[in-house]
Amino acid sequence: MSADRPSGTSNEVKPECVSLGPLGAATAPAQEMLCIFGTGDFGRSLGQRLLQSDYKVIYGSRRPHSCGPLPGGAQVRSHAAAAESARVIFLCIHRENYDILETLKNQLKGKVLIDVSNNLKKNMYPEANAEYLQKLIPEAQVVKAFNTLSAWGLQNGPSDANKQVYLCGSSAEAKQAVTEVATKMGFAVLDRGVLTAARELEDFPLQLFPEWKLPLWLAFGLTTFFFFYLLIRDIVYSYVERGEDRSFRIMVSLANQVCPIVSLIMLALCYLPGVIAAFFQLYRGTKYQRFPDWLDRWMLCRKQLGLLALGFASLHVLYSLVIPIRFYVRHRIAVSTILKFKENLTTELDTTVAWRSDSFYAMGILGFGLFLLLGITSLPSVSNALSWREFSFIQSKLGHLTLFLCSFHTYLYGWSRFISPLNYKWYTPPGYMLSLVVPTVVLILKLLITLPCVDRSLTRIRRGWERTNPADDSKLSLLT
């Protein structure tokens, strides 16, 4: 395609001609020249990637003779000369430097300008950078694209985390030209509409874990609450009532109580919204009514809740592994052994306690093993290799089994402590007892849903049936 097309001609892209050599053999079409304004990290990485994708690259710079090292094979000229050499121009410059473009209106007329800029914060300017650029150069075709990629992503190629290029623009021809370039570079293109969507694309890189905010706040709240709750019960209580200084238990013992409590509650919160949604559908007699917004947001962050729960469970495992080497534990074992030796005492094996302790450890090991399986299958690279039935079986059926095993593990830990008055310090229940409330509710509600009479109705609703008359459940209609 011609880079120095006369102004006023059609913007239609003509097919490239294939020339014949002296012996009539076809020769490859000439490489297309692309222009980049900006020689910073992103501009250099972009140029390197374009060269690897069989494009010619020319840089436009204010200081073409002293702009630093550039990718091998790239040319560098002044902005005006570089703009005249290519039809597609990448603007790798900040908005505050757009003033240099006003002097290049003639050279940029009819060109495709790809705005890759981002801002330091949201709503920094009254309009999006791309919209401002379009007003500044009205005779150019502005496309917002590549702003969600990093220089590192361009250097290392598309991966699971950054293989998509979002773009928007008001010219279908310009977007097609950008799509061809991005596809040739190995990226998948997602068209977000006209140029007014540029604000959304520019705000996207400024988001900080948008899907993790609720789970992180929930984890922080639960951790803080149970830390101070157990601090009062175990540390403050011993100091006030018995005069014992047990503050050393904060580092390991207290943390090893908080982690499994938070993990179990958050695991239960992964499955509670699904149960609530099922009861909503049973009550309404249809699956075609939207759930409340709070339930929608809750269901959308279940994966993040589960991964955080797995993180706390992993910490619990690590803390438990160091228990035998703790000074406090070794000291207690030594004192107990010496005391029994002096008094010539022996302790007979209590098989009931042995069964309980072995069952306690077995449930914990099995529960954590399934927990790891849930976490692994939630990874995109693994879940994409599973069918929907396989994924649903692991995340739903094995997920509820994991919740049961972890809850049973906690029940075995409590055992007779549930009815012992000594465990209700200052009339407060132990932390592990509070952690069982939500999981027990979830398991009971799930059991009710799996009852044949309830399961048949729920399956029928999820297959498209609606209850036409809430007062008469027998009148059903099939949506087509």
N, C-alpha and C positions, 0 to 999 in steps of 0.2 A: 504494500500500500504506500502511496506517496506521502511523504512528510511535508512537502512544500506545495500542497494543493492550492490553487488560486482561491481566494475568498469568494464566497457567493456560489460555489459549486455544490453539487449534491453531496450529502454526508454518507451516501451509500458506500459500503466497503466492497470494492471490486475484487474478484478472485485473482490470486497471484498468477502470473504467466510462467509457464515452464519453458525454458529455452532449450534449444537443441544444439549440441556441440558439433564439431566438424564432421563427425561420423554419424550424426543423427541421434546420438545418445542423449537422453534427458538429463539435465543438470538440476541439482536441488535449488529450490527457491531461495532467494537472498534472505539472510537473517533480518528480522525486524529490529529496528532501533527504538529503544525506550530511554526516556530521559528521567533523571532524578535530580530534584532540587534539594540540596542538603547533603553534607558529607560527614554527618555525625555517625554514631554507632549504628542506628537503625538504617540510615542511608547506605552505609558501607555493607552491612549484612544483606540488605535488600539487593544491592547491586551484585554481590557475590552469588546470591541465589538465582538471580535472573541470568547471569552468565552461565551458570550450571544448567539452566533450562534452555540453553541455545538461543538466547537473545543477545543483541548488541546493547551496550549500556554507555550512555554519555551523561556525565554529571554537569550540572550547572552550579557555579560557585562564584561568590563575590571576589575570591582570591584564587583563580584557577592555577596559579603557579606556586601557591604555598598553602594548599588545603590539606596536607597530610597524606599518609599512604592510603591508596585506594586499591580495590581488587585488580589483579592483573588482567589486562585486556580491556579495561574500561578507559574511556576518554574523558577529558575534563575541559570545559570551555566556560566562557561567561554565560550568564543566565540567558541572554538574548540569543547567542549563537546556539546554545544547547536546545532551547525551545524550538528553534527553527528546524532542528534535525530530527524531531520525533513528533508523532501525533499523540502518543500517550505519555503523560508527564506525572510522575510521583512527586508530591509536595511533602517532603520530610522536613518541614520547618514548623516552628511554633507560630501560633496566631499573631503574636506581637511582631513577627517579622514579615507579615503579609504585605507591608507597605512597599516592599521591593517589587511586588507583582503589578502594582498600579502603573509602573513605567513600562510594563511588558504587554500591555493590552493588545497591541497589534500582533505580536508574536504568539500570544496565547489564544487568539481568535479561532474558534472552531476546534480547539484541541480538547482532549479528554484529560481533565485534571483530577487526579486521585488524591483526596485529602486523607492523610493518615494521622492527623494531629489528635491529641488529647489535651485535657485541661488538668489543673492541679486539684480542682474540687468541682462539685456539681453547681450548676447555675452561676458559674463564674462570669458569664456574659449573657446578655439578653436573648441572643439567638445562638444556634449551633455554629460551630466553626465552619462547617461545610456550607451552611446557608449564608453566612457572612461572606464566604469566598465567592459564592454564586452572584451575590449582589455586587461584589467588588469587580468581578470579571463576568458580566452578564452574557457575553458572546461565547464563553467557554462552556463545556459540558462537565459539570462537577459531579463526581461520584465519591461517596464516603466509603472507604474500604481499608482493610489491613490494619486498622487502628487497634484491634483486639489482639494482635500478635506482638511478640517481643523480638528484640534483636537476637536473643538466644534461640527462640523458636525458629527464626529464619535460618540461622546458622546450622541448627541440628536437624532441620527438616520436619515434616509433619509427623506428629505422634498422636497417641490417644487423647492427650490433653489439649493440643492446639492444632488440630488438622482442619479447622473450619475458618473460613473467611466470610464475615458478614459484610454486606454492601447495601447501599441504597442510593437512589438517584432518580432524577426526573426524565432522563433520556434512556430509552430502551436500547438504542444503538451503543451508547457509551457504556452501559452496564454489561452489554454483551462483550464488548472489547475487553473490559476488566475481567469478566468471567473467564474468557479464553486465556488471559495471562495467568490468573490464579490457578486454573485447572492444569495448565502446562507446568506450573511450579509444584504441582502435587497436592493442592489443597481442595477441599470441598467447599463450594460456594452456597451461601444461604442468602437469598434476596429478601430484604426486609421492607421493600416498597420504595416510595418516592423519597425525595431529599428531606422532607419534613421528619423522617424517622432518624435523621442524623443525631438528634439530641439523645435518643435512646442508645444508639451505638456508642456515643461519646461518654455516656454515663456508665456503660457496662464495665470498662476497665477500672472504674473508681469504686466498684462494689467490693466490700470486704466480707467474704463468706456469707452471701445473702441467705443461702439455704441452711446455714449453720447457726444463725443468730438465736432462734428459739431453743434449739437443743443445747447450745452453749450456755445460754442464760439459765436454762432449767438445770443443767449439770452444776453450774456455779451455785445456784440457789440451794439445791439439795445438799451439795457438799458443805456449804457454809452452815446450813441448819443443823445437819447431823454432827458436824465437827463440834460445834458449840454445845449441842445437846449432850453428846457423849463426854465432852470435856467437863461439863457440870456434874454428870452422873458418876464418872469414874475418877476424875482428878480432884475437883473441888469437893465433892462429897467425902472422899477419903481424908482430905486435909481438915475439913470442918468437923466431921463426926469422929474421926479416929486419930487425928493429928499426924497422919502419914503423908510424906512427900512422895507422890507417885508421878511427878511431872515428867520423869524420863520416859514414861509410856507414850507420850505424845508423838514421838518421832516414828515409832513402828507400830505399837499395839493399837493406838487410836486410829492411825491411818489405815491399818489392816481391818478395822471395823467399819470405817466410813466407806472404803472402796467397794466391798461387796454389797453394802446396803444400797448405795447409789446405783450400782450396776444392775441389781435385781429390779429396782423400781423402774429404771429407764428401759430395761428389757420388757417389763410388763406394759409400759407406756407405748411401746412399739405396736403391741397387739390390741390394746384397748380401743383405739379408734376404729379398727376393723369390726370389732364386736358391736360398738355403738352404731356404726353405719348399717350393720345387718338389722339391728332392732328398728332403726329408722325406716328401712325398707319394708320390714314386716308391718310396722304400724301404718305406713302410708299405703301399702299394697301396690307399690310401683317402684321401679328403679329409675324413672325418668324425671324425678324431682331432684333439684340440686340440694346437696347437703348444706348445712349452715357454714358460713365462712370460717368460723373457728375450727370446725371439723375438717374442712378442706385443707387449711393450713397445717393442721396437725398430721393429717395423712400424708401430706407432701414431704414432711421431714422425718418420716419413720426410719429411713435408711440412716440418716445422721444420728438419730437417737440410738439406733442399734450399734453403730460403730463406736459411739462414745461409751455405751454400755460395755462393749467388748474391751475397750481401753481400760476402764475401771476394773473389769474382771481380770485382765492381764496383770494389772498392778497388784491385785489381791493375791494372785498366784506367786508373783515375785516376792511380795512381803512374807507370804507363808513359807517360802523356801528358806528364808534366812532365820526362821524362828529357832531351829536347833543350835545355831551358832551365836545367838544373842547372849551377851554377858548375863543378863537378868535370868534367862532360862537355865543356862549352865550353872549359875550360882544356886538356883532353887533345887536343881537336881542333885548337886553336890551336897547341899545341906541336908536334904531328905535322905540321901544314901548314908551319910555319916551318922545321922540320928538313928536310923534303923539298925545300923551296924552296932552302935553303942548299946542300944536297948535290945539287941538280938531279936528284932522283929522281922517277920516275913509277911508278904501280902499274897494271898491266893488269887489266881486268875478268875476274874468275873467274866464269864462267857457272854453275859448280857451286854456288859459294857463293851466287850470286844466286838460283838456283832454290831452294836450301834456305831462304834468308832469306824469300823471297816466300811460299814454302809455309808456313813457320812463322807468318808474319803472317796468311795466309789461313785457316789452321786455327784460329787464335786468334779471328779475327773471326767466322767461321761458328759456332764453338763457343759464343762469348759470345752471339751472336744467338739461337741455339736455347735457350741457358740463360735468356735473358730471356723467351722464349716459354713455357718451363716455369713460370717464376715468375708470369707474368701469368695463365696458365690455372689456377693453383692458388688464385687469388682466388675467394671464394664467388660474387661477382657475375658472374664470367666462367664458372666451372665449371658453374654452374646453367643457363647458356644452352647448354651442350654436351650432346649425347647421351652415353651411357656408352661407346659405341664410339669416338666422337670424343675423349673425355677419355682413354680407355685408349690410343688411338693416339699422342696427344701425349705423355702422361706415361711410357708404356712404350717404344714403338718410337723416337720422337724423343728420349726421355730417354737410351736406350742409345746412340743416334747421337751425342748431345751428349757423353756420356762418352768415346766413341771419338775424336771430334774433339779434345777437350781433352787426352786422353792422347797422341794423335798430335802435337799441338802441343808437348807436353813432350818427346816423343821427338826431334822435330826440333831442339828447343833443345839437347838433349844431343849428338846426332849423333856426332861422333868423340870427344867428351869422355868417353864411356863407357869407352873403352879407353886413355885417356891416364893414365899413372901420376901426372902432376902434379896431377890433380884429386882424388886420394885423399890429402888432407892428414892427416897423423898416422894413416894407414891407415883413414880413415873415408870412406864414400861421400858424394857430394854430396847435398844435401837433395832436389833434384828427382828423383834416382834413387830415393830412399826413397818419394817420393810416388807413384811408378808401381807400387808393389807391389800395393796393394789394387785399383786400377782394372784392372790387367792380369789379376789373378785373377778379378775379376767378369766381364770380357769373355770370358775363356776358358770359364768355367763357363756363361755365357749362350750361347756358341757351341755347347757340348755339348748344352744343352737344346733348341736349335733344330734339331738333327739330326733327320731325318725319323723314324727309329726311336724316338728318345726323345720327340719331340714328340707322336707318335701315342699313346703310352702315357700321357703326362701329360694330354693332351686328354681321353682316355677316362676317366681317373680324375676329372678335374674336371667331367665330365658326369654323374657319379654312380656309376660302376662301382667295384666293390670286388674285390680279390683274395681269394677265400674261403679259399684254401689257399696260404700263403706259399711252399710248396715247388713249387706247380704254378701257374704264371702263366696257363695256358690256361683255368682255371676261374674264370669271372667271373660275377657276378650283378648285375642292374640293380636299384637301389633304386627303389621306387615310393612 
